[in-house]
Amino acid sequence: MAAPFSVVIASAGLTVLLDWAENIGFVALVTISPGEAQWLAVFTLGLHAGKLIFMMVFNVLICVLLAAVIFLVIRQETK
């Protein structure tokens, strides 16, 4: 049972790393001169969108896993 828990911890760590990368991009976007920031803005928004998609998929999978566990526990209790 340790393997699924490790996946949850690794996913949470990846979410934090994605958030830090996004924050670094926004800091760089603010500190760089306005004429050179277009590529960085696109890159930073891409990081943000990637993080949101990852978090959405992670949350959906956690909800499915939770529903499956609840279903199995109820099924086990009624036998």
C-alpha positions as CSV (number, residue, x, y, z in Angstrom):
1,M,0.0,0.0,0.0
2,A,3.1,2.3,0.2
3,A,3.3,2.7,-3.6
4,P,0.0,4.6,-4.1
5,F,0.9,6.9,-1.1
6,S,4.3,7.6,-2.7
7,V,2.6,8.6,-5.9
8,V,0.4,11.1,-4.0
9,I,3.5,12.5,-2.3
10,A,5.4,12.7,-5.6
11,S,2.4,14.4,-7.3
12,A,2.2,17.0,-4.5
13,G,5.9,17.6,-4.9
14,L,5.6,18.1,-8.6
15,T,2.7,20.5,-8.1
16,V,5.0,22.6,-5.8
17,L,7.8,22.5,-8.3
18,L,5.4,23.6,-11.1
19,D,4.2,26.4,-8.9
20,W,7.7,27.6,-8.2
21,A,8.6,27.5,-11.9
22,E,5.5,29.6,-12.6
23,N,6.4,32.1,-9.9
24,I,10.0,32.4,-11.2
25,G,8.6,33.1,-14.6
26,F,6.4,35.8,-13.3
27,V,9.2,37.4,-11.4
28,A,11.4,37.3,-14.5
29,L,8.5,38.8,-16.5
30,V,8.2,41.7,-14.1
31,T,12.0,42.4,-13.9
32,I,12.8,42.1,-17.6
33,S,12.4,45.1,-19.9
34,P,9.0,45.4,-21.5
35,G,10.2,45.1,-25.1
36,E,11.8,41.7,-24.5
37,A,9.1,40.1,-22.4
38,Q,6.7,38.7,-25.0
39,W,8.3,35.3,-25.3
40,L,8.6,35.1,-21.5
41,A,5.0,36.0,-21.0
42,V,3.9,33.2,-23.4
43,F,6.3,30.8,-21.6
44,T,5.0,31.8,-18.1
45,L,1.4,31.5,-19.2
46,G,2.2,28.0,-20.6
47,L,3.7,27.0,-17.2
48,H,0.6,28.3,-15.5
49,A,-1.7,26.4,-17.8
50,G,0.3,23.2,-17.5
51,K,0.2,23.5,-13.7
52,L,-3.6,23.9,-13.8
53,I,-4.1,21.0,-16.1
54,F,-1.9,18.8,-13.9
55,M,-3.7,19.8,-10.8
56,M,-7.1,19.2,-12.5
57,V,-6.1,15.7,-13.6
58,F,-4.6,14.9,-10.2
59,N,-7.8,16.1,-8.4
60,V,-10.0,14.1,-10.7
61,L,-7.9,11.0,-10.1
62,I,-8.0,11.5,-6.4
63,C,-11.8,11.8,-6.4
64,V,-12.1,8.6,-8.5
65,L,-9.7,6.8,-6.1
66,L,-11.7,8.0,-3.1
67,A,-15.0,7.0,-4.6
68,A,-13.6,3.5,-5.4
69,V,-12.3,3.1,-1.8
70,I,-15.7,4.2,-0.4
71,F,-17.5,1.8,-2.7
72,L,-15.2,-1.1,-1.8
73,V,-15.5,-0.4,2.0
74,I,-19.3,-0.3,1.7
75,R,-19.3,-3.4,-0.4
76,Q,-17.1,-5.2,2.1
77,E,-19.3,-4.1,5.1
78,T,-22.5,-5.4,3.4
79,K,-21.2,-8.9,2.8
